[in-house]
Amino acid sequence: MGQDQIDAFNSELRKAVLEFEIEELTEEQASQLVRHYAMLRRWNQRLNLTRITEPRGAARLHYAESLFGARFIGEARTLIDIGSGAGFPALPLAVARPDVQVTALEANQKKSLFLKEAKDELALSNLDVMTARLEELNCDGYELLTSRALDRAEAILPALIQELSPTQRLMLYCGADLVAMIEKSGGADFSIETHSIPESEARFIAIVSRNS
């Protein structure tokens, strides 16, 4: 991969941060995300991590969208990303919020290996990678649960929502159809707030919490 692609991504990432009104990245944070993008491009040649790899699309749809969620972390200090895949939103959130301990949960062994390599390459001490399925995990120890591309979401989310404790929140990057499903499955015991993702007419961040 040529340096021109890396430079283009760096430029597009900085533009997207401004347009999404995301808190400005430090030079080190920007460097970490650029290095992750370079790894993503290399690994994607032999492992299907994402179909969106061109600089502008990746900067906006993967990185800026993930970073946009940082403003909703609030006081949570433990976060788990369910079905992290290539590391979205876990890795950008770990970069943006070094005060939060982030766990990337990924059942696929090869994708999990990529995440572990990225953690080491970027020296992210606040990122843990766990190779397991959600059904095998007890999520009680996490204040914020999140997911951006959960397989079988319609089948998994209703039970996950019902298991939320009053001290936990679920933050989903999703479309309107999933928001409607969450509203239906949650019922009166839960509250849901939605925030439109910038530069998108169909993408939202939906935050689910149990009514106290």
Short mmCIF file of the C-alpha atoms (twelve columns), coordinates in Angstrom:
data_MODEL
# 
_entry.id   MODEL 
# 
loop_
_atom_site.group_PDB 
_atom_site.id 
_atom_site.type_symbol 
_atom_site.label_atom_id 
_atom_site.label_alt_id 
_atom_site.label_comp_id 
_atom_site.label_asym_id 
_atom_site.label_seq_id 
_atom_site.Cartn_x 
_atom_site.Cartn_y 
_atom_site.Cartn_z 
_atom_site.pdbx_PDB_model_num 
ATOM 1   C CA . MET A 1   0.000   0.000   0.000  1 
ATOM 2   C CA . GLY A 2   1.371   3.370   -0.997 1 
ATOM 3   C CA . GLN A 3   2.143   6.202   1.377  1 
ATOM 4   C CA . ASP A 4   -0.255  8.365   -0.618 1 
ATOM 5   C CA . GLN A 5   -3.193  6.296   0.690  1 
ATOM 6   C CA . ILE A 6   -1.985  6.719   4.267  1 
ATOM 7   C CA . ASP A 7   -1.538  10.462  3.810  1 
ATOM 8   C CA . ALA A 8   -4.977  10.728  2.221  1 
ATOM 9   C CA . PHE A 9   -6.554  8.887   5.155  1 
ATOM 10  C CA . ASN A 10  -4.779  11.135  7.647  1 
ATOM 11  C CA . SER A 11  -6.167  14.201  5.864  1 
ATOM 12  C CA . GLU A 12  -9.681  12.751  5.592  1 
ATOM 13  C CA . LEU A 13  -9.691  11.723  9.261  1 
ATOM 14  C CA . ARG A 14  -8.877  15.261  10.373 1 
ATOM 15  C CA . LYS A 15  -11.624 16.657  8.121  1 
ATOM 16  C CA . ALA A 16  -14.148 14.163  9.445  1 
ATOM 17  C CA . VAL A 17  -13.291 14.980  13.068 1 
ATOM 18  C CA . LEU A 18  -14.130 18.635  12.360 1 
ATOM 19  C CA . GLU A 19  -17.317 17.885  10.418 1 
ATOM 20  C CA . PHE A 20  -18.598 15.425  13.038 1 
ATOM 21  C CA . GLU A 21  -17.768 17.995  15.760 1 
ATOM 22  C CA . ILE A 22  -15.628 15.444  17.569 1 
ATOM 23  C CA . GLU A 23  -13.147 16.568  20.210 1 
ATOM 24  C CA . GLU A 24  -9.844  17.280  18.495 1 
ATOM 25  C CA . LEU A 25  -7.384  14.394  18.489 1 
ATOM 26  C CA . THR A 26  -3.867  14.768  19.813 1 
ATOM 27  C CA . GLU A 27  -1.014  14.004  17.432 1 
ATOM 28  C CA . GLU A 28  -0.470  10.683  19.183 1 
ATOM 29  C CA . GLN A 29  -4.154  9.733   18.941 1 
ATOM 30  C CA . ALA A 30  -4.272  10.600  15.246 1 
ATOM 31  C CA . SER A 31  -1.077  8.615   14.688 1 
ATOM 32  C CA . GLN A 32  -2.561  5.579   16.428 1 
ATOM 33  C CA . LEU A 33  -5.646  5.638   14.217 1 
ATOM 34  C CA . VAL A 34  -3.577  6.095   11.065 1 
ATOM 35  C CA . ARG A 35  -1.451  3.092   12.059 1 
ATOM 36  C CA . HIS A 36  -4.575  1.041   12.670 1 
ATOM 37  C CA . TYR A 37  -5.845  1.994   9.219  1 
ATOM 38  C CA . ALA A 38  -2.544  0.891   7.660  1 
ATOM 39  C CA . MET A 39  -2.830  -2.455  9.465  1 
ATOM 40  C CA . LEU A 40  -6.452  -2.785  8.380  1 
ATOM 41  C CA . ARG A 41  -5.513  -2.293  4.730  1 
ATOM 42  C CA . ARG A 42  -2.721  -4.876  4.934  1 
ATOM 43  C CA . TRP A 43  -4.740  -7.528  6.746  1 
ATOM 44  C CA . ASN A 44  -7.795  -6.968  4.580  1 
ATOM 45  C CA . GLN A 45  -5.904  -8.380  1.617  1 
ATOM 46  C CA . ARG A 46  -6.117  -11.855 3.170  1 
ATOM 47  C CA . LEU A 47  -8.886  -11.513 5.762  1 
ATOM 48  C CA . ASN A 48  -12.267 -9.970  5.048  1 
ATOM 49  C CA . LEU A 49  -12.349 -7.326  7.769  1 
ATOM 50  C CA . THR A 50  -14.295 -4.647  5.865  1 
ATOM 51  C CA . ARG A 51  -15.389 -3.729  2.367  1 
ATOM 52  C CA . ILE A 52  -14.795 -0.023  3.068  1 
ATOM 53  C CA . THR A 53  -11.086 0.661   2.785  1 
ATOM 54  C CA . GLU A 54  -10.706 3.780   0.626  1 
ATOM 55  C CA . PRO A 55  -9.431  6.717   2.707  1 
ATOM 56  C CA . ARG A 56  -12.488 8.992   2.744  1 
ATOM 57  C CA . GLY A 57  -15.045 6.265   3.335  1 
ATOM 58  C CA . ALA A 58  -13.010 4.585   6.055  1 
ATOM 59  C CA . ALA A 59  -12.264 7.872   7.823  1 
ATOM 60  C CA . ARG A 60  -15.919 8.853   7.969  1 
ATOM 61  C CA . LEU A 61  -17.885 5.610   8.169  1 
ATOM 62  C CA . HIS A 62  -15.537 3.662   10.431 1 
ATOM 63  C CA . TYR A 63  -13.365 6.007   12.443 1 
ATOM 64  C CA . ALA A 64  -15.358 9.242   12.803 1 
ATOM 65  C CA . GLU A 65  -18.599 7.364   13.398 1 
ATOM 66  C CA . SER A 66  -16.916 5.303   16.122 1 
ATOM 67  C CA . LEU A 67  -15.357 8.403   17.700 1 
ATOM 68  C CA . PHE A 68  -18.713 10.188  17.702 1 
ATOM 69  C CA . GLY A 69  -19.909 7.698   20.294 1 
ATOM 70  C CA . ALA A 70  -17.238 8.831   22.778 1 
ATOM 71  C CA . ARG A 71  -19.399 11.780  23.824 1 
ATOM 72  C CA . PHE A 72  -22.031 9.371   25.188 1 
ATOM 73  C CA . ILE A 73  -19.706 7.312   27.378 1 
ATOM 74  C CA . GLY A 74  -20.394 9.634   30.274 1 
ATOM 75  C CA . GLU A 75  -19.076 8.414   33.623 1 
ATOM 76  C CA . ALA A 76  -18.666 4.799   32.522 1 
ATOM 77  C CA . ARG A 77  -15.160 3.462   33.014 1 
ATOM 78  C CA . THR A 78  -15.669 -0.070  31.717 1 
ATOM 79  C CA . LEU A 79  -16.930 -0.722  28.190 1 
ATOM 80  C CA . ILE A 80  -17.374 -3.854  26.105 1 
ATOM 81  C CA . ASP A 81  -17.763 -3.819  22.335 1 
ATOM 82  C CA . ILE A 82  -19.766 -6.886  21.283 1 
ATOM 83  C CA . GLY A 83  -18.733 -8.314  17.925 1 
ATOM 84  C CA . SER A 84  -15.840 -5.896  17.458 1 
ATOM 85  C CA . GLY A 85  -14.691 -7.237  14.080 1 
ATOM 86  C CA . ALA A 86  -11.979 -4.938  12.757 1 
ATOM 87  C CA . GLY A 87  -12.153 -2.903  15.974 1 
ATOM 88  C CA . PHE A 88  -15.082 -0.542  15.483 1 
ATOM 89  C CA . PRO A 89  -16.003 1.159   17.719 1 
ATOM 90  C CA . ALA A 90  -13.728 -0.401  20.364 1 
ATOM 91  C CA . LEU A 91  -10.365 0.738   19.073 1 
ATOM 92  C CA . PRO A 92  -11.183 4.390   18.256 1 
ATOM 93  C CA . LEU A 93  -13.005 4.666   21.599 1 
ATOM 94  C CA . ALA A 94  -9.980  3.254   23.430 1 
ATOM 95  C CA . VAL A 95  -7.770  5.777   21.639 1 
ATOM 96  C CA . ALA A 96  -10.095 8.690   22.364 1 
ATOM 97  C CA . ARG A 97  -10.765 7.747   25.996 1 
ATOM 98  C CA . PRO A 98  -7.629  6.361   27.677 1 
ATOM 99  C CA . ASP A 99  -9.454  6.699   31.015 1 
ATOM 100 C CA . VAL A 100 -11.911 3.961   29.985 1 
ATOM 101 C CA . GLN A 101 -11.048 0.260   30.056 1 
ATOM 102 C CA . VAL A 102 -12.334 -1.111  26.740 1 
ATOM 103 C CA . THR A 103 -12.882 -4.794  25.945 1 
ATOM 104 C CA . ALA A 104 -13.204 -5.887  22.312 1 
ATOM 105 C CA . LEU A 105 -15.271 -9.083  22.187 1 
ATOM 106 C CA . GLU A 106 -14.821 -11.037 18.969 1 
ATOM 107 C CA . ALA A 107 -15.686 -14.715 18.411 1 
ATOM 108 C CA . ASN A 108 -13.811 -15.076 15.106 1 
ATOM 109 C CA . GLN A 109 -10.290 -16.303 15.841 1 
ATOM 110 C CA . LYS A 110 -8.619  -14.528 12.905 1 
ATOM 111 C CA . LYS A 111 -10.326 -11.205 13.563 1 
ATOM 112 C CA . SER A 112 -9.467  -11.542 17.241 1 
ATOM 113 C CA . LEU A 113 -5.824  -12.086 16.294 1 
ATOM 114 C CA . PHE A 114 -5.931  -8.891  14.220 1 
ATOM 115 C CA . LEU A 115 -7.291  -6.990  17.215 1 
ATOM 116 C CA . LYS A 116 -4.559  -8.346  19.488 1 
ATOM 117 C CA . GLU A 117 -1.912  -7.336  16.946 1 
ATOM 118 C CA . ALA A 118 -3.460  -3.855  16.729 1 
ATOM 119 C CA . LYS A 119 -3.512  -3.515  20.512 1 
ATOM 120 C CA . ASP A 120 0.209   -4.325  20.647 1 
ATOM 121 C CA . GLU A 121 1.110   -2.169  17.633 1 
ATOM 122 C CA . LEU A 122 -0.683  0.855   19.084 1 
ATOM 123 C CA . ALA A 123 0.402   0.165   22.692 1 
ATOM 124 C CA . LEU A 124 -3.167  0.480   23.977 1 
ATOM 125 C CA . SER A 125 -2.923  -0.508  27.633 1 
ATOM 126 C CA . ASN A 126 -6.645  0.241   28.129 1 
ATOM 127 C CA . LEU A 127 -7.760  -2.218  25.438 1 
ATOM 128 C CA . ASP A 128 -8.396  -5.893  26.122 1 
ATOM 129 C CA . VAL A 129 -9.289  -8.430  23.431 1 
ATOM 130 C CA . MET A 130 -11.494 -11.381 24.305 1 
ATOM 131 C CA . THR A 131 -12.079 -14.278 21.918 1 
ATOM 132 C CA . ALA A 132 -15.535 -15.571 22.836 1 
ATOM 133 C CA . ARG A 133 -19.194 -15.500 21.908 1 
ATOM 134 C CA . LEU A 134 -21.556 -13.213 23.781 1 
ATOM 135 C CA . GLU A 135 -23.486 -16.229 25.060 1 
ATOM 136 C CA . GLU A 136 -20.345 -17.419 26.846 1 
ATOM 137 C CA . LEU A 137 -19.791 -14.151 28.675 1 
ATOM 138 C CA . ASN A 138 -21.103 -12.544 31.833 1 
ATOM 139 C CA . CYS A 139 -21.452 -8.814  31.094 1 
ATOM 140 C CA . ASP A 140 -22.271 -7.755  34.661 1 
ATOM 141 C CA . GLY A 141 -18.881 -6.107  35.138 1 
ATOM 142 C CA . TYR A 142 -19.300 -3.602  32.283 1 
ATOM 143 C CA . GLU A 143 -21.001 -0.253  32.765 1 
ATOM 144 C CA . LEU A 144 -21.446 0.380   29.031 1 
ATOM 145 C CA . LEU A 145 -22.156 -2.257  26.393 1 
ATOM 146 C CA . THR A 146 -21.839 -1.251  22.765 1 
ATOM 147 C CA . SER A 147 -22.029 -2.752  19.294 1 
ATOM 148 C CA . ARG A 148 -21.823 -1.454  15.761 1 
ATOM 149 C CA . ALA A 149 -22.189 -4.521  13.560 1 
ATOM 150 C CA . LEU A 150 -23.631 -7.319  15.650 1 
ATOM 151 C CA . ASP A 151 -24.421 -10.522 13.787 1 
ATOM 152 C CA . ARG A 152 -27.997 -11.734 14.344 1 
ATOM 153 C CA . ALA A 153 -28.783 -8.499  16.196 1 
ATOM 154 C CA . GLU A 154 -32.536 -8.997  15.968 1 
ATOM 155 C CA . ALA A 155 -32.219 -12.361 17.717 1 
ATOM 156 C CA . ILE A 156 -29.621 -11.357 20.315 1 
ATOM 157 C CA . LEU A 157 -30.561 -7.827  21.387 1 
ATOM 158 C CA . PRO A 158 -33.954 -8.435  23.060 1 
ATOM 159 C CA . ALA A 159 -32.424 -10.820 25.611 1 
ATOM 160 C CA . LEU A 160 -29.380 -8.579  26.066 1 
ATOM 161 C CA . ILE A 161 -31.621 -5.600  26.809 1 
ATOM 162 C CA . GLN A 162 -33.664 -7.552  29.346 1 
ATOM 163 C CA . GLU A 163 -30.440 -8.492  31.168 1 
ATOM 164 C CA . LEU A 164 -29.304 -4.868  31.599 1 
ATOM 165 C CA . SER A 165 -28.957 -3.844  35.227 1 
ATOM 166 C CA . PRO A 166 -29.956 -0.348  36.451 1 
ATOM 167 C CA . THR A 167 -26.253 0.613   36.440 1 
ATOM 168 C CA . GLN A 168 -25.647 -0.457  32.829 1 
ATOM 169 C CA . ARG A 169 -26.380 1.152   29.460 1 
ATOM 170 C CA . LEU A 170 -26.381 -0.251  25.944 1 
ATOM 171 C CA . MET A 171 -25.072 2.006   23.153 1 
ATOM 172 C CA . LEU A 172 -25.835 0.802   19.625 1 
ATOM 173 C CA . TYR A 173 -24.717 2.220   16.290 1 
ATOM 174 C CA . CYS A 174 -27.676 1.275   14.138 1 
ATOM 175 C CA . GLY A 175 -30.385 2.114   11.621 1 
ATOM 176 C CA . ALA A 176 -34.012 3.092   12.149 1 
ATOM 177 C CA . ASP A 177 -35.272 -0.488  11.795 1 
ATOM 178 C CA . LEU A 178 -33.162 -1.642  14.719 1 
ATOM 179 C CA . VAL A 179 -34.257 1.361   16.793 1 
ATOM 180 C CA . ALA A 180 -37.893 0.346   16.199 1 
ATOM 181 C CA . MET A 181 -37.144 -3.218  17.230 1 
ATOM 182 C CA . ILE A 182 -35.437 -2.038  20.422 1 
ATOM 183 C CA . GLU A 183 -38.389 0.180   21.320 1 
ATOM 184 C CA . LYS A 184 -40.742 -2.753  20.826 1 
ATOM 185 C CA . SER A 185 -38.703 -5.292  22.779 1 
ATOM 186 C CA . GLY A 186 -37.724 -2.991  25.630 1 
ATOM 187 C CA . GLY A 187 -41.195 -2.064  26.808 1 
ATOM 188 C CA . ALA A 188 -42.056 0.294   29.641 1 
ATOM 189 C CA . ASP A 189 -39.171 -0.854  31.817 1 
ATOM 190 C CA . PHE A 190 -36.595 0.777   29.548 1 
ATOM 191 C CA . SER A 191 -35.758 4.185   28.154 1 
ATOM 192 C CA . ILE A 192 -34.186 4.760   24.764 1 
ATOM 193 C CA . GLU A 193 -32.603 7.939   23.430 1 
ATOM 194 C CA . THR A 194 -31.415 8.355   19.873 1 
ATOM 195 C CA . HIS A 195 -28.826 10.665  18.347 1 
ATOM 196 C CA . SER A 196 -28.361 11.106  14.606 1 
ATOM 197 C CA . ILE A 197 -24.861 10.348  13.407 1 
ATOM 198 C CA . PRO A 198 -23.500 13.369  11.494 1 
ATOM 199 C CA . GLU A 199 -23.320 13.174  7.717  1 
ATOM 200 C CA . SER A 200 -25.852 10.329  7.700  1 
ATOM 201 C CA . GLU A 201 -29.583 10.299  7.078  1 
ATOM 202 C CA . ALA A 202 -30.117 6.733   8.247  1 
ATOM 203 C CA . ARG A 203 -27.612 6.012   11.032 1 
ATOM 204 C CA . PHE A 204 -28.185 6.599   14.734 1 
ATOM 205 C CA . ILE A 205 -26.658 6.009   18.102 1 
ATOM 206 C CA . ALA A 206 -29.326 4.497   20.319 1 
ATOM 207 C CA . ILE A 207 -28.741 4.381   24.073 1 
ATOM 208 C CA . VAL A 208 -30.851 1.971   26.103 1 
ATOM 209 C CA . SER A 209 -31.120 2.032   29.887 1 
ATOM 210 C CA . ARG A 210 -33.339 0.403   32.457 1 
ATOM 211 C CA . ASN A 211 -35.727 2.737   34.266 1 
ATOM 212 C CA . SER A 212 -34.907 2.998   37.957 1 
# 
